[in-house]
Amino acid sequence: MIRLYGVARSRATRPLWVLYEADVAFEQIPVIQAYRLAEPRAAGAPLNTASPEFLAVNAQGLVPALQDGDLMMTESLAIAWYLARVYGGDLAPRTPQEEAMALQWGFVGGTAVEDAGLRITKAVTLMGYEAAMKDPAVQADVAALRRPFALIEAGLEGRDWLLGDRFTVADIMLAECVRYAQTATELLAEYPRLSDWLARAQSRPAFVKVMADRAAEPA
Ligand SMILES: N[C@@H](CCC(=O)N[C@@H](CS)C(=O)NCC(=O)O)C(=O)O
């Protein structure tokens, strides 16, 4: 049985999305982030990223982690990729060229979008949209995102999905990184194809189910 460690209020959304798309049975171990608990090391604290039992699974103390038979792995995008390859059918790339492009989009998400998007969303949550957009650090992140967003906008010309006419793990990997920047609404509006693609991806039942899982967890 596939075992996924991590709550839905974490990057575990990425493997969860693949698992729901593929309709595969799995067991979820709801490991919560230690920083979300007042006393993560106290006796009786819920299983968390600082719990010795979880550190034996992932010495970094980060979720998600995945166990599938003898395979034990970390890194949400790599886990999503693996699950798509083994269980995802058409979610997986079919040719070396599709594989190359899927990796390209995953790396764009993980290296050029995710961190800036997270910082923007944290700032918006903390200060509110108007104040955050006036903050020089946020403005720098918004400016930096214009590069990958321009690439995505160009990559989506004449196609609904990153690899063409079918939804794949490439869309999941990149959409999950772009989601972090979604609070930058005016920035996204500059990129209509990217915005439409994100809306299309996020209207899929599997994504809606992941978001329902998140909403059912304590904030
Ligand atoms: N690059 C890693 C990042 C994992 C990560 O930062 N996970 C966060 C939750 S989304 C975490 O476990 N934080 C717990 C902590 O910092 O103690 C991945 O994509 O899996």
The ligand as an SDF file (V2000), in Angstrom:
LIG
                    3D

 20 19  0  0  0  0  0  0  0  0999 V2000
   11.2030   20.9440   -1.3220 N   0  0  0  0  0  0  0  0  0  0  0  0
   10.3770   20.2470   -0.3780 C   0  0  0  0  0  0  0  0  0  0  0  0
    9.8630   21.2520    0.6500 C   0  0  0  0  0  0  0  0  0  0  0  0
    9.0680   20.5600    1.7300 C   0  0  0  0  0  0  0  0  0  0  0  0
    8.6090   21.5440    2.7910 C   0  0  0  0  0  0  0  0  0  0  0  0
    9.1490   22.6540    2.9500 O   0  0  0  0  0  0  0  0  0  0  0  0
    7.5750   21.1150    3.5190 N   0  0  0  0  0  0  0  0  0  0  0  0
    7.0070   21.9540    4.5690 C   0  0  0  0  0  0  0  0  0  0  0  0
    5.4800   21.9140    4.4770 C   0  0  0  0  0  0  0  0  0  0  0  0
    4.8780   22.4490    2.9030 S   0  0  0  0  0  0  0  0  0  0  0  0
    7.3700   21.3540    5.9150 C   0  0  0  0  0  0  0  0  0  0  0  0
    7.3130   20.1650    6.0850 O   0  0  0  0  0  0  0  0  0  0  0  0
    7.7330   22.1860    6.8970 N   0  0  0  0  0  0  0  0  0  0  0  0
    7.9500   21.6930    8.2210 C   0  0  0  0  0  0  0  0  0  0  0  0
    9.0230   22.3840    8.9470 C   0  0  0  0  0  0  0  0  0  0  0  0
    9.6170   23.3270    8.3770 O   0  0  0  0  0  0  0  0  0  0  0  0
    9.2670   21.9920   10.0650 O   0  0  0  0  0  0  0  0  0  0  0  0
    9.2180   19.5750   -1.1360 C   0  0  0  0  0  0  0  0  0  0  0  0
    8.7830   20.1220   -2.1650 O   0  0  0  0  0  0  0  0  0  0  0  0
    8.7640   18.5050   -0.7130 O   0  0  0  0  0  0  0  0  0  0  0  0
  1  2  1  0
  2  3  1  0
  2 18  1  0
  3  4  1  0
  4  5  1  0
  5  6  2  0
  5  7  1  0
  7  8  1  0
  8  9  1  0
  8 11  1  0
  9 10  1  0
 11 12  2  0
 11 13  1  0
 13 14  1  0
 14 15  1  0
 15 16  2  0
 15 17  1  0
 18 19  2  0
 18 20  1  0
M  END
$$$$
